[in-house]
Amino acid sequence: MKKALISLSILALLASCTDSAQEKLFSYGTEFKVEMFSGGKLVKQWISTGKVLSEKGSNGYYFKDKATGHLVEVDGDIVITPYDSKSEVLYQQNNDFYGK
């Protein structure tokens, strides 16, 4: 009975969360592309090994860089998107083809 009540409580909590809150909760282990812009131009990008977290009381983010294994902390004009290596290859091929 106790397990059923706990399960029901968890389901009720998840049902009350927005799609974005659920995605944020279950995105652990997902790689993300983190892009830094300055003056509207891409100046640096990374692939995280997992979730990108935000600093409390700050506009900064931190994550572990997949290429170096180092902790990276950034702030400023940052775009964070889920990373899919297959989609990235197709995106690069299209940009190369169209001269972007």
C-alpha positions in Angstrom: 0.0 0.0 0.0 2.8 2.4 0.9 4.6 1.7 -2.5 1.4 2.4 -4.4 0.9 5.7 -2.6 4.4 6.8 -3.3 4.1 5.8 -6.9 0.8 7.6 -7.2 2.4 10.7 -5.6 5.3 10.7 -8.1 2.9 10.3 -11.1 0.8 13.2 -9.8 4.0 15.4 -9.5 5.1 14.5 -13.0 1.7 15.1 -14.5 1.7 18.6 -12.9 5.1 19.5 -14.4 5.3 21.3 -17.7 6.9 19.6 -20.7 10.0 21.8 -20.2 10.3 20.9 -16.5 10.0 17.2 -17.3 12.7 17.5 -20.0 15.0 19.3 -17.6 14.5 16.7 -15.0 15.1 13.7 -17.3 18.0 15.1 -19.4 20.8 13.7 -17.3 23.3 11.8 -19.4 22.2 13.7 -22.6 25.0 15.5 -24.5 24.4 19.2 -25.2 26.0 21.6 -27.6 27.0 24.8 -25.8 27.7 27.8 -28.1 29.1 31.1 -27.1 28.3 34.2 -29.2 29.9 37.7 -29.2 28.6 40.4 -31.4 26.2 37.9 -33.0 29.1 35.7 -34.1 29.9 32.2 -32.8 33.2 32.5 -31.0 33.4 29.1 -29.1 31.5 25.9 -28.9 31.7 22.7 -26.8 29.9 19.4 -26.4 29.1 18.5 -22.8 29.3 15.0 -21.4 26.0 15.4 -19.8 23.6 17.9 -18.3 24.5 21.6 -18.4 23.8 23.2 -15.1 23.1 26.9 -14.2 24.7 28.7 -11.3 22.3 29.9 -8.6 22.2 33.7 -8.4 24.2 34.0 -11.6 23.6 34.0 -15.4 26.4 31.4 -15.8 26.4 27.7 -16.7 28.8 24.9 -16.1 29.4 21.5 -17.6 32.1 18.9 -18.3 33.6 19.3 -21.8 33.5 16.0 -23.8 36.8 16.8 -25.7 39.0 17.6 -22.7 37.2 16.2 -19.7 37.6 19.6 -18.0 35.0 21.6 -16.1 33.9 24.6 -18.2 32.1 27.6 -16.8 30.6 30.2 -19.2 28.3 33.2 -19.1 27.2 35.8 -21.7 25.3 35.1 -24.9 25.0 31.3 -24.6 22.9 28.9 -26.7 22.4 25.3 -25.3 20.8 22.7 -27.5 20.6 18.9 -27.2 23.4 17.3 -29.3 22.9 14.5 -31.7 26.1 13.6 -33.6 24.2 12.2 -36.6 22.1 15.3 -37.0 25.2 17.5 -36.6 27.0 15.7 -39.5 24.0 16.3 -41.8 23.8 19.9 -40.7 27.5 20.4 -41.5 27.1 18.7 -44.9 24.2 21.0 -45.8 26.1 24.1 -44.7 29.1 23.0 -46.8 27.0 22.3 -49.8 25.2 25.6 -49.6 28.4 27.5 -48.8 27.3 28.7 -45.3 
